Amino acid sequence: AGPRPTAMPTDASLLSGIGNGACHRDRSRSPAMNGSSLPKGHAVQFFFSVNPGDKKAAMARAPGWSGPQLLLSHGWLAGTLKEAFDPSGFDEKRPATWPLVQPSADIAFEMKGGKKQAMAAEARRVRQIRDPVTRGPLLSLLLVRWGGVYSAWMDEQEANDGDWGKYGSPPSDEYMAALVDQGVLVHPRIQSDEGVQNSVEIYNLFVRNSVDVWNVPAKAEKLRAILKGRRRTAFWMLWPAEWEDTGDPDFACYVERQAMHSAMRACEAVGLPSGFPHPADQLELITSKSWMASLSVHPGARLPACVLVSKDRIVNDLNGAAKEALAGLEHVRKINPFPVKPGEPPAPSEVNKDGIKKGVVKLGWSWENRFVSVFVGEEQLRKRLKDMMTQPGLLASYCIVQEWVDFDFEMRLYFLPPPTWAPGRLQPTRIECNAWGERSQEDTVGQSHASFSKLSEDACLQRWAGDAEAWASAKAQATEISQLLIAWLLCSNARPVPMIRLDFMLKRLGPGQVRVVFGEFCEMGACCLGWKEGPPTIWKAAIDSALR
């Protein structure tokens, strides 16, 4: 039956075949173009598909490309029949009956990292062939991925309610494979583009460090030219950070944020939009956390008082920096006081009722509760500022100082504006809650000092003595506050976000009474807790947006 390379597509989600470019889902049918027998040597195109999460998968190298490794994992490639093919004998369940196709000699196959894979260039059994066409696919998807030293933490996550779950974190190989299989390839418009199945090409751009990312802007025009889709989008599956590259596996997939945002903007400028997580300007604004300060003076945002403290001030006058931070927090709280009804406890915390003493110091462009330190009093604030801003390799020009908030647990609202949404009131697609564990008293900077886990509605009500009225009030207040926050996102980019997560801190004050404080914006790709259908739902929203 001929050789069968290890790279041969065996994904069961691929449908049986194409006849005249039309889908045939209802029965096992030959993938021949017109139902007639095809002779040996007949020119065809075959749908190439490998698992993008497989470290040993051989992908097709992009022609004419020089720069960070650019490999095709999915798309229609040129080839010829190695032997005559009779569609009447095709059986989807028996690979030996599939067409035997020799890939074109000008296609080079290699693995992530650059190792050549000669076996992948041999003839292979394939499910889907078609007559050669010049029309590009509906979508060209560029996955900008981590190609450096891989760290086990990216995939080795327990499938529980508090961690990333079964899909892993967005930069991980596990997440990448699920994104393609459960998001891209099953999208209805990809599956049937005017009768053409699998109307997509997926390229993987592997970057090993921030230097590779800095080199992307010079290649942006060439990169766009390689992508042949009628719609193009780039998914940036990396985390921007304000750190020099260290080579430490603990910081795998983190790249200098200036490099990443510059590369994103360069691609956007030549017509390759950023479809995940968000456009460059908006992503930079959200993940900088600087909005925590600028929005804290707006009563409708329900944010704790917050100020930014510059690195130069901390280095030159640490005492002055701490005093100014506390004074700034006092002024913001005076200008924008939290509403407190008679009999209610001080807002947003009891400890700061007579003046701000307790708060947190944190960095922008940081995730997973890392680089968040609690302080009590001016002396400890000085220590936290110094420890945070004098870490080796830190590139940040400021840190964030925020007053303390008393809360029982968090409520996370997931908003996915539908494709037909005209800006107006929006209801959350999903609501999840989580509880934080006891916070560690260690002074170590850069480590998460508390764990969190999902809370069911029943568990939340149990914590609140069964107060359903307070629970309903919390959801209503959070949804109402979200309307302003979503409008603010439109101010940063008039194109609605495909998805955003808004986190709130909840404190029950008494029967039917609850205080709601906004915590943060979380970008597309943020943890979905126990929402098992969350990632596939979000992936579809991202593809929907890219195809609009």
Phi, psi and omega in degrees: 000355179096165183293153179228090184298156179296337182278001182299133180300130177228017181293119184294344181283345177291134183282173192295324181168187183227136172236118186055032177080004183261150178286144175226095184266338193276345181203159177287117185228149179302141177277010180296153187291323185227011177085349180266161180294146181243136184280160172302138180090357181294132180285132180219172163243140179237148181277115181268133183208122174229160180288113182291348178268354180277116183296339182257006182291135176269122180248167181271126181288137179294130181290140175070018184256136171227131184145199175307145187306127181236112187232142177269125177257338181214135177158169180273124181243157180277146177194181176226151178292128180280339177211160178301148182231127178249109183302336183293340180262005184288131176224117184302330184276352182239095182306333181296343179267356182284158176300140176261114188242135174263114177301149179305143185295339182273005178265122178256136181247138177207162180265164173307128184105344173105357180291127180289150181229087184295325182300327182294340180275355179283168180299148184219153173277130182229152179281323192236127172227163177203164172296144179302134177230155179259345180293133181288164178291167178298320186226133166253121180246125176254118175263111177271113194235162177284125179240008180272203180300125184271140180248138183298333184296338183294330181250327188279078178241135176293140179277060178248185186281347185257341181260193183291337177086199191291342182271349184076184179275156185308325179282354189282157176296323180298315179296320182298317180296317180292321178303316181288312186289319187256356179242304187279303189293338180262001180296132186301326180284332174289322182288335181214090177259090185054042178091350180268129182269152178053053182274070185204151166229139182235116176256148179242116177259111184265119178249136186263342185191181181292331178298317177302321181289321177300332182278351182294317182307322180292341182256002189300316180299314180296320180299314180296321182295329180291327182282119188260001183292154175288338169235142181230146175206151177243130174256116183266098187265053181225169176243119176287139182216162179255059180223146170293150176298135181244338187081357179289123180303337178295341179247023175301141178079358173270132176230157180304129186296326177297321179295314183294314182292326176296316179295318179298314181295322180296318178293318178299323184292337180258009176097021176244088186291156176270116182259350180203130356286318183205168172303154189305309184299317181291318178299317180298318180295314182296311188279346177292333185066006178296334178296338178301328177276310186294327180274350184289348177268358180265118183303325183288343182280340179053049179257149171293155178302143185207143174223157173259138180239124186283151182295320182297326179292321179293319182290321186272329183208080184299318180298315180295321180298317180294315180298318181293324179297312179295319179295322178296319178297317178300318182292316179299317180294327178290319180291324185228072183287145173291138177293131179231119179276159178306132179088350180275152177290161179303152181239143357270008179209153178287321187295334183258020185296330181254018183134147187283118179242326187245143179189197179227150172246131182215166177252149168286169180050048175223151187227169172059036176063022176271153179058046172231118183234135179271142174230152172227111179092162185293323182297315180289328176298318178303314180298316181296318178298315181294312181298320184290316192265358178247021177291138179301134177086355181286131181255359185296142177263351179206163169234169185251131176240125189227144178289159182285148177234127172278131178205157181271317178195175182255150173239129182247123180253126179257119179250127176230088180304128180294159181304331183269005186292124169261131186316127182180193182296137184231133177264148178293142175286329185207145174233128177231154176233153178216153178245143176266142176282181179298133183279132178293144179267006180296149180272357186301127179269138175101356178248148175290129184259006178203146176259166178219159180210159183290146172242129173285167177301320179298319179294322177296314180295325178297320178293334182255028176054036178069022185282085181294330180293318177295320179299314178296321179295321179298314179296318181294316180296314181298319179296321180292314178300324182299331182299318177294318184293322177291323175297322178297322176297323177295330176294329180277336176198119186294343176280122182301143177293140175295329181201144172210144175249131179244126184254135181233149176256130186245137177225116176285129184258339183169182180306119178074002185245133180211143176256134182241124180237132179287138180257298182193159167279140175234126188290165175302131184104354179294161183306139180256011181051233183268010180282091187296326180275001185300301182304311178300325177295319180290321179298318179298319179298321179294318178291319176306314181295320180295330183271356179280000000 
